[in-house]
């Protein structure tokens, strides 16, 4: 069967560029074509690609992942019997440097995209077009992540302000409790707090407290802290506490709003869609994976059948290390490729931190990485995350729940599994200290100092 390849350089606002390559003759059979995301113009592109071609004809299209333009163009071509492939921009950039090292243009990019199936066919995979509910779930998961980032940023700003104005309130009241919010909105001036005294401040909180019984044991500690702040700053005009209080009122309102929106989105959108798309809930049988994490996996993985093998799946996730081998030498300890969706990688990392406490097989991997191979906590957890992803692949592929097992394959219940993790695969604190960031930095500085001493002797 004759094959023609359409290399399409997508644009976000400008016109798209395309060129058609005949695979048999390895020659371009069209000029550079310009089109927009319009059905009539896309039909004209397909007519040009099919013109004068012997039948039967197979059409392929190779798109670069540019914004969401790949979806609008790709799904239309897919519906018109075109095999659509979406490639990473880095692949295109690398191959472009081979053809044109010192030039870049839309024409060159379209030509490079058209040649990719000839140069590296094993690295290309058919484009997956998620369904409407899957796109909605994916976007909702991303939105929840953005809202959580806003909450974290607000909390960091509030803590930084507390440190400046009150030398920190964490030791006196929980920093994000209703009490702390009330103090920032009503009693943020240390001079005013000192003047009010214990009795007035306790009475004010008893009036405003939302629950009974009212705890006022924190009041003396707050007044002592106010006295320390007054002694330090000495001048009430040095910091404008009224403006700080007004600023914190706005910041806390933003914090509450983002937190409420994230909670509402999880309850009303993410979880219902997740249950609709994954009714068996088998992913939640994995230790460390809750319904919100499972929703993220379903949103980004979609149809597990699009990955022909576990190797393809792990390569897509990006939680496997680079490979570097030459002759008999092979580099070890390389960083992970980070090729997959960032939210999926972050979720797998967090879930692995829980799974190593409950799953004996993952706990054994974590123990081996830290005790035998000298890895630090982050490296060991990344290794556990990779193994957790293999379990996710198996659960989705086989459509069955996960069963906890000991390292020899014997099934165990969750209580026994937890006891095994604690007794047999616990990593002592001194081992964790041996490989933490501070100790590694100290070792590096010691090595540098040794080198400096050797140079001085010379």
ZISUL-V353690 format. One record per pair of residues at least 4 apart in sequence whose ideal C-beta (glycine too) atoms are under 8 Angstrom apart, sorted by the first residue. I is the first residue (numbers start at 1). J is the second residue. If there is no record, write none. Layout:
I;J  I;J
This chain:
1;56  1;57  1;58  2;22  2;23  2;24  2;53  2;54  2;55  2;56  2;57  2;58  3;22  3;23  3;24  3;57  3;58  3;59  3;60  4;20  4;21  4;22  4;23  4;29  4;49  4;50  4;53  4;57  4;58  4;59  4;60  5;20  5;21  5;23  5;59  5;60  5;61  5;62  5;114  5;115  5;117  5;118  6;18  6;19  6;20  6;21  6;45  6;49  6;59  6;60  6;61  6;62  6;77  6;82  6;114  7;18  7;19  7;20  7;21  7;62  7;109  7;110  7;111  7;112  7;113  7;114  7;115  7;116  8;16  8;17  8;18  8;61  8;62  8;63  8;64  8;73  8;110  8;113  9;16  9;17  9;18  9;64  9;106  9;109  9;110  9;113  10;16  10;63  10;64  10;66  10;67  10;69  10;70  10;73  11;15  11;16  11;17  11;66  11;69  11;106  12;66  12;67  12;69  15;34  15;35  15;36  16;34  16;35  16;36  16;37  16;69  16;73  17;32  17;33  17;34  17;106  17;107  17;109  17;110  18;30  18;32  18;33  18;34  18;35  18;45  18;110  19;28  19;30  19;31  19;32  19;33  19;107  19;110  19;111  19;114  20;28  20;29  20;30  20;33  20;48  20;49  20;114  21;26  21;27  21;28  21;29  21;111  21;114  21;115  21;118  22;26  22;27  22;28  22;29  22;53  23;117  23;118  25;29  26;118  28;111  28;114  29;52  29;53  30;48  30;49  32;106  32;107  32;110  33;45  33;48  35;41  35;42  35;44  35;45  36;41  37;41  37;42  37;69  37;72  37;73  38;42  39;43  39;76  40;44  41;45  42;46  42;73  42;76  42;77  42;80  43;47  44;48  45;49  46;50  46;59  46;77  46;80  46;82  47;51  49;53  49;59  50;57  50;59  53;57  58;83  59;81  59;82  59;83  60;82  60;83  60;84  60;85  60;117  61;74  61;77  61;82  61;83  61;84  61;85  62;85  62;87  62;113  62;114  62;116  62;117  62;124  63;70  63;73  63;74  63;84  63;85  63;86  63;87  63;113  63;127  64;70  64;86  64;87  64;88  64;89  64;92  64;109  64;113  65;70  65;86  65;87  65;88  65;89  66;70  66;89  68;72  69;73  70;74  70;86  70;127  71;75  71;129  72;76  73;77  74;78  74;84  74;86  74;127  74;129  75;79  75;129  76;80  77;82  77;84  78;82  78;84  78;127  78;129  83;126  84;126  84;127  85;116  85;117  85;124  85;125  85;126  85;127  86;127  87;91  87;92  87;113  87;116  87;123  87;124  88;92  88;339  89;93  90;94  91;95  91;116  91;120  91;123  92;96  92;109  92;112  92;113  92;116  93;97  94;98  95;99  95;112  95;115  95;116  95;119  95;120  96;100  96;104  96;108  96;109  96;112  97;101  99;108  99;111  99;112  99;115  100;104  100;108  103;108  104;108  104;109  105;109  106;110  107;111  108;112  109;113  110;114  111;115  112;116  115;119  116;120  116;123  116;124  117;121  117;124  120;124  125;306  125;312  126;306  128;302  128;303  128;306  130;134  130;135  130;138  130;302  131;135  132;136  133;137  133;273  133;276  133;277  134;138  134;277  134;298  134;299  134;302  135;139  136;140  136;269  136;273  137;141  137;269  137;270  137;273  137;274  137;277  137;295  137;298  137;299  138;142  138;299  138;300  139;143  140;144  140;265  140;269  140;270  140;273  140;299  141;145  141;270  141;295  141;296  141;299  141;300  141;343  142;146  142;343  143;147  143;265  144;148  144;262  144;265  144;266  144;270  144;292  145;149  145;343  146;150  147;151  147;258  147;259  147;261  147;262  147;265  148;152  148;258  148;262  149;153  150;154  150;254  150;258  151;155  151;255  151;258  151;259  151;262  152;156  153;157  154;158  154;251  154;252  154;254  154;255  154;258  155;159  155;175  155;176  155;255  156;160  157;161  157;251  158;162  158;175  158;176  158;184  158;248  158;251  158;252  158;255  159;163  159;168  159;170  159;175  160;164  161;165  161;244  161;247  161;248  161;251  162;166  162;168  162;169  162;170  162;175  163;167  163;168  164;239  165;188  165;190  165;229  165;239  165;241  165;244  166;188  166;190  166;225  166;226  166;229  167;225  167;228  167;229  167;232  169;173  169;175  169;180  169;183  169;222  169;225  170;174  170;175  171;221  172;218  172;221  172;222  172;225  173;177  173;179  173;180  173;183  173;218  173;222  174;179  174;180  175;180  176;180  176;181  176;255  177;181  178;182  178;210  179;183  179;205  179;209  179;218  180;184  181;185  181;252  182;186  182;187  182;205  182;208  183;187  183;188  183;222  184;188  184;245  184;248  184;249  184;252  185;245  185;248  185;249  185;252  186;204  186;208  187;192  187;193  187;196  187;201  187;204  188;241  188;244  188;245  188;248  189;193  189;236  189;241  189;242  189;245  190;194  190;225  190;226  190;227  190;229  190;230  190;241  191;195  191;226  191;230  191;236  191;241  192;196  192;241  193;201  193;222  193;223  193;226  194;223  194;226  194;227  194;230  196;200  196;201  196;204  197;201  197;223  198;202  198;219  198;220  198;223  199;203  200;204  201;205  201;216  201;219  201;222  201;223  202;206  202;216  202;219  203;207  204;208  205;209  205;214  205;216  205;219  206;214  206;216  209;214  218;222  219;223  220;224  221;225  222;226  223;227  224;228  225;229  226;230  227;231  228;232  229;233  230;234  233;238  233;239  234;238  236;241  239;244  240;244  241;245  242;246  243;247  244;248  245;249  246;250  247;251  248;252  249;253  250;254  251;255  252;256  253;257  254;258  255;259  256;260  257;261  258;262  259;263  260;264  261;265  262;266  263;267  264;268  265;269  265;270  266;270  266;271  266;292  267;271  268;272  269;273  270;274  270;292  270;295  271;275  271;291  271;292  271;295  272;276  273;277  273;295  274;278  274;291  274;294  274;295  274;298  274;299  275;279  275;281  277;298  278;282  278;283  278;294  278;298  280;399  280;401  281;285  281;291  281;294  282;395  282;396  282;399  282;400  282;401  282;402  283;289  283;293  283;294  283;297  283;298  283;392  283;395  283;396  284;289  284;290  284;291  284;294  285;395  285;401  285;402  285;403  286;351  286;355  286;359  286;388  286;391  286;392  286;395  286;402  287;354  287;355  287;357  287;358  287;359  287;362  287;404  287;414  287;417  288;293  288;351  288;352  288;353  288;354  288;355  288;357  288;358  288;359  288;388  289;293  289;294  289;297  289;351  289;355  289;388  289;392  290;294  291;295  292;296  293;297  293;347  293;350  293;351  294;298  295;299  296;300  296;343  296;344  296;347  297;301  297;344  297;347  297;392  298;302  300;340  300;341  300;343  300;344  301;344  301;392  301;396  302;306  304;313  304;393  304;396  304;397  305;397  307;312  307;313  307;316  307;393  308;312  309;313  310;314  310;390  310;393  311;315  312;316  313;317  313;389  313;393  314;319  314;320  314;386  314;389  314;390  314;393  315;320  315;337  315;339  316;339  316;340  317;339  317;340  317;344  317;345  317;348  317;389  318;336  318;337  318;338  318;339  318;340  318;345  319;336  319;340  319;345  319;348  319;382  319;385  319;386  319;389  320;336  320;337  320;386  321;333  321;334  321;335  321;336  321;337  322;334  322;335  322;336  322;337  323;334  324;330  324;331  324;334  325;329  325;330  325;331  326;330  336;382  338;342  338;345  340;344  340;345  341;345  342;346  343;347  344;348  345;349  345;385  346;350  347;351  348;352  348;385  348;388  348;389  348;392  349;353  349;381  349;382  349;385  350;354  351;355  351;385  351;388  352;356  352;362  352;381  352;382  352;384  352;385  352;387  352;388  353;357  353;381  353;384  354;358  355;359  355;362  355;384  355;388  356;362  356;363  356;365  356;366  356;381  356;384  356;421  356;425  357;363  357;418  357;421  358;363  358;404  358;414  358;417  358;418  358;421  359;363  359;404  359;417  359;421  360;364  360;404  360;405  360;406  360;407  360;412  360;417  360;420  360;421  360;424  360;425  361;365  361;387  361;405  361;406  361;407  362;366  362;384  362;387  362;388  363;367  363;420  363;421  363;424  363;425  364;368  364;407  364;424  364;425  365;369  365;380  365;383  365;384  365;387  366;370  366;380  366;381  366;383  366;384  366;425  366;427  367;371  367;424  367;425  367;426  367;427  368;372  368;373  369;373  369;375  369;379  369;380  369;383  369;384  370;374  370;375  370;376  370;377  370;380  370;427  370;431  370;432  370;435  371;427  371;431  374;435  375;379  375;380  375;383  375;435  376;380  376;435  376;436  376;437  376;440  377;381  377;432  377;435  377;436  378;382  379;383  380;384  381;385  382;386  383;387  384;388  385;389  386;390  387;391  388;392  389;393  390;394  391;395  391;402  392;396  393;397  394;398  394;402  395;399  395;400  395;401  395;402  403;411  404;411  404;412  404;413  404;414  404;417  405;409  405;410  405;411  405;412  406;410  406;411  406;412  406;417  406;420  412;416  412;417  412;420  413;417  414;418  415;419  416;420  417;421  418;422  419;423  420;424  420;425  421;425  421;426  422;426  427;431  427;432  428;432  429;433  430;434  431;435  432;436  433;439  434;439  435;439  435;440  436;440  437;441  438;442  439;443  440;444  441;445  442;446  443;447  444;448  445;449  446;450  447;451  448;452  449;453  450;454  451;455  452;456  453;457  454;458
